[in-house]
Amino acid sequence: MDQILEGLVQAFWLLVTLNHELYLILFLTLRVSGIAVALGTIVGIPIGASVALRDFMGKKLFISIVNTMMGVPPVVVGLVVYLFLSASGPLGILRLLYTPTAMIIAQVIIAAPIVIGVTVSAVGSVENGIRDKVISLGATKTQLTLTILQEARVGLVTAVILAFGATLSEVGAVIIVGGDIRWVTRVLTTAIVYETELGNFSFALALGAILLLIAFVINWVLTRMQWSGLRR
Amino acid sequence: MASFQIESLTKRYGRVIALNNVTLSLDAADFLTVVGPSGAGKTTLLRLLDLLEKPSSGSILIDGEDAQDMNNCLRLRREIGIVFQHNLMLNTSVSANVVYPLKIRGEKSDLSGKVSRALERVGLAGYEKRRAITLSGGEVQRVSLAQALIYSPKILLLDEPTANLDPRNSSIIESIVTQVNREDAVTIILSTHNVAQAERFASKVLILRSGEVADYGNASKMFSNPSSFLATFTEMWNVYRGKALPIGDLSLIDLGDNVSVKSSTIKKGDVTTFINPDEISLTLRPVENSGRNIFEGHIVEIVDLGERVQLEVDCGKKFTVRITKTVFKDMRINLESRVYLSFKASAVVVN
């Protein structure tokens, strides 16, 4: 119990004293997850929307694969990306292993299926009557798609919230492809693992508290967006 | 203002034939009502005409242009407005819903003025900022009508627009539709299972039964001499089965329950009769006229139809009667009031 309290005090102290290393870790965490979620969203929403709005052979199979990928263990993603990027792997020549870019690649693979899966269900749950109405009012195909996405906006924000949660909290993939190199690829989750291994429990707890805090701030902003979307 | 040429239109969903071989032609500013019971194919026909679905076979020409040609489809659809039976609203404000068709057409001038005028036209002035999904059923139908009218379509399709609405909302919608037809010369196609509605407005009537055309033609002609199908599929029309016996230049038709009516049509044997509710007069004292059918009864139901009132009068058989609201008020009648019905022998149509 004392350790938890100590951790919280230390977290507060690290934040207010602008601890250089902590802020470096914090910004790298936000950068890696932020870019991964942004890319996952840019790729995921159009794919999810077109899957939901079109009928094609293998649609159900595709959705099942996406749903499976939503729950794939990050370590498995990390392992596969590692094998691709390692010196002997097919993309070894790019020399990306143990860089933030490698971490972003792994996290895009984690985030995109979440965005695709939730988008498919959000767009799919917009009633057919809305589609008929919009077409009958004279919308082109593009206008129809944009309007349906707008109708599904609450679900789309949910997709982003879930993707953020998954990338911020995962440790398995970033530790394999990033290597937890101090000053270079150490993010909050990998730092927690490292400090725990060293027995610095209160420092690890402090990092955990900070991770929770930024997760809360991001969710708070997104949830406000979601609700203002509902009221519009 | 647009004409429709519909040739052998057929729509199948798998093995089910929703619409079979419908041919009809409408001139600009015609008012067609499509009448038929549920499942007759009314909605399917309207969805085909709005180019929301492709027919399995047959053709639709709008002002001579092939509507199935992909190059024409969007342009022609933008000339057509539709109000569905169940309309959904975009999850935003009423004004954003109403302006939507103009926005997707790239219009930019005086949008808020056009929205206000459209809402005013449907009796919803000041509703701009309301959230569309919180509106009542009648308001949703009227906003949908405003959405369709704001882009001045040449053709307006209405799929049972007043089903499930209260009389006030129904009569608002009816009067706007009639006005649009008469003043702006918009071609109207309105589907309904309410024969009275068809009779009030239409210049042409199409009667559908199980996806097939049961009857098609001029409205006044069709209602003065209705087919037995038209007469039987709704109970509003005082439809009775009975046995006819010719007596002199009349038939006496025994409807059962000790009720017999005189008809000027001479027939013998099993017949279907009906009496147009508007042809029955209602009085508080018996009418002295031996030529007429006269019955005494009491009122069992009163339905407000807006400008008119529809009464059910139990005279052994139940008769439906429609009178104006003024007459209704002047007579000071109510449920259980004793009244007399009278109608001419020529008003009893026999098939």
Interface residues (C-beta under 8 A of the other chain):
Chain A: E127 G129 I130 D132 K133 V134 I135 S136 L137 G138 A139 T140 Q143 T147 Q150 E151 L230 R231 R232
Chain B: R47 D50 L52 L74 R77 R78 I80 G81 I82 F84 H86 N87 L88 L90 N91 T92 S93 Y100 P101 I104 R105 R131 S144 Q147 A148 Y151
